[in-house]
Amino acid sequence: MDPAAEATPGAHFVAAKEYGEGPAGAEEAEKQSSAASPSLDAEIGPSSGEEQDSLRSKHTEFMARDNKLPPKVTSEIQELAEGVTKQIMTEGRGDKCPSRHSTCFLHYRAWAESNMHKFEDTWEEGSPFELVLGHEKKVLRGLAICIASMKAGETAVFHVGFKLGYGEEGNFSFPNVPPKANLIYEIALIGFEEAKEGRPRGEMMVEERIGAADRRRVDGNEFFKENKFEEAIQQYEMALAYMGDDFMFQLFGKYKDMADAVKTPCHLNMAASLLKLKRYEESIGHCTIVLGEDPNNTKALFRRGKARAALGQTDAAKEDFNKVKKLAPDDKAIIRELRLIAEHDRELYKKQKELFKGLFPPVPEEKKPKREEVKQTWMITIYQWFISVFRYILGLLGLNKKNSVVKAD
């Protein structure tokens, strides 16, 4: 791809030609890096390999941890500056760290060390934090020193003295930080933009902001083609940070179309990458965002169906797949997925049948009388009938005789 074209505003249109028209993104990259696939999707199931298993394990462990308190870290303690120490949790990639004027995108949590009160958590807020190094507020000087020591993709825990935080007086509004509070930061650096004169998103022109987001999308596609799904996710997440709701709400006309041409593929590509890493709930979330804007987006429906099927939500998965089938009736991928769900349901029914088979005693079978027994029963019935008739006749004869004697008297 022409670097000049990538750097110009509206570079997403160049990227669209490279990866196919419309929100193809990582799907087209996947087609180039693996065998050809049906029109909707290749085999999006998670890739194998120790590296991907390790990434999934780390992410599962990270998500399962109780985030009310700082994480316990046993790695080597590094002293960055007076009153600032660092312990790495997850190594980053590459050799570069952000420099002055770099625009950094990160998630972080912050605690007051004295009472372990957590006063900041961007993961809970659902949006990355943006910081331009050298342009930070005074209370974030310690945070800036921490970030400047990190590589993209790195996660670390930092201890920062109160002089580089909220000082002797603390802060009694939001966030609420006690006086002279030493701070603990848990920081995950998503990535950073190097610039001679860094500017926050809010100060960028519309075309500039869309172009910056699209460069990240293209970088994410490159990582996706190399099966580096964690790195791809970080790039897509940075791109989406430029396309926040506050920014999208202000757009209309051609600018809205330009922004959607970047934002939608990022969500779809995030969903594909998360599927690879078996992070199905998150994948469903990104697909649902796309479907909120475009209910008939076949890629979003298909990938959400894949994620739901993997979680055992077969009814919801069938609903998504059947909707795609109406929109793309000739697509073989949909037929294959529906067939797999049908097979899954049959296997599940068999297992449930076997499971419940031993819980209840068998219903006793009604024994059918043998032919000889039936014959004997009929004979006894006829015999009893003859006896009853004979007794009745005798009774009549006795009554008549009695009546005749009475008349003679």
QUIGIKA-V996318 format. One line per field, one symbol per residue. ss: DSSP state (A for helix, B for strand, O for the rest). phi: phi as a letter, one per 30 degrees, with the letter a starting at -180 (. if undefined). psi: psi as a letter, one per 40 degrees, with the letter a starting at -180 (. if undefined). A space follows every 10 residues. Layout:
ss=???
phi=???
psi=???
//
This chain:
ss=OOAAAAAOOO AAAAAAAAAO OOOOOAAAAA AAAOOOOOOO OOOOOOOOOA AAAAAAAAAA AAAAOOOOOO OOOOOOOBBB BOOBBBBBBB OOOOOOBOOO OOBBBBBBBB BBOOOOBBBB BAAAAOOOBB BBOOOOOAAA AAAAAAAAOO BOOOBBBBBB OAAAOOOOOO BOOOOOBOOO OOBBBBBBBB BBBOOOOOOO AAAOOAAAAA AAAAAAAAAA AAAAAOOOAA AAAAAAAAAA AAOOAAAAOO OOOAAAAAAA AAAAAAAAAA AAAAAAOOOA AAAAAAAAAA AAAOOOOAAA AAAAAAAAAA OOOAAAAAAA AAAAAAAOOO OAAAAAAAAA AAAAAAAAAA AAAAAAAOOO OOOOOOOOOO AAAAAAAAAA AAAAAAAAAA AAAAAAAAAA AAAAAAAAO
phi=.dedddddei ddddddddcj diddhddddd ddcbddbddd adddeddckd dddddddddd ddddddcdcd ddbcdddccc adibbbbdcb ddcicdcdce idcccacabb bdddbhddca addddibdcc bcdjbddedc ddddddddcc ceidbacbcb dddcbciddi bcccddbddh ddcbccbbdd lacdadbdbd edcddedddd dddddddddd dddddcicdd dddddddddd ddcddddddd caiddddddd dcdddddddd ddddddcicd dddedddddd ddcbdcdddd dddddddddd didddddddd dddddddbdc dddddddddd dddddddddd dddddddddb dddddddddd dddddddddd dddddddddd dddddddddd ddddddddd
psi=ihddddeiif edddddddei iagdbddddd ddeaiiiidd iaheiiiiid dddddddddd dddeihedii ihheiihhhd ihehiihhdh iaiaeiiiah ehhihiiiih ihddefhheh gddddehiih hhheeiidee dddddddeei iheihihihh iddebeadda hebhihhiif hiihhhhhhd aihhidgihi deeiiddddd dddddddddd dddddefgdd dddddddddd ddfiddddde iibddddddd eddddddddd ddddddefgd dddddddddd dddgefhddd dddddddddd eegddddddd dddddddgde hddddddddd dddddddddd dddddededi iihhhhhhii dddddddddd dddddddddd dddddddddd dddddddd.
//
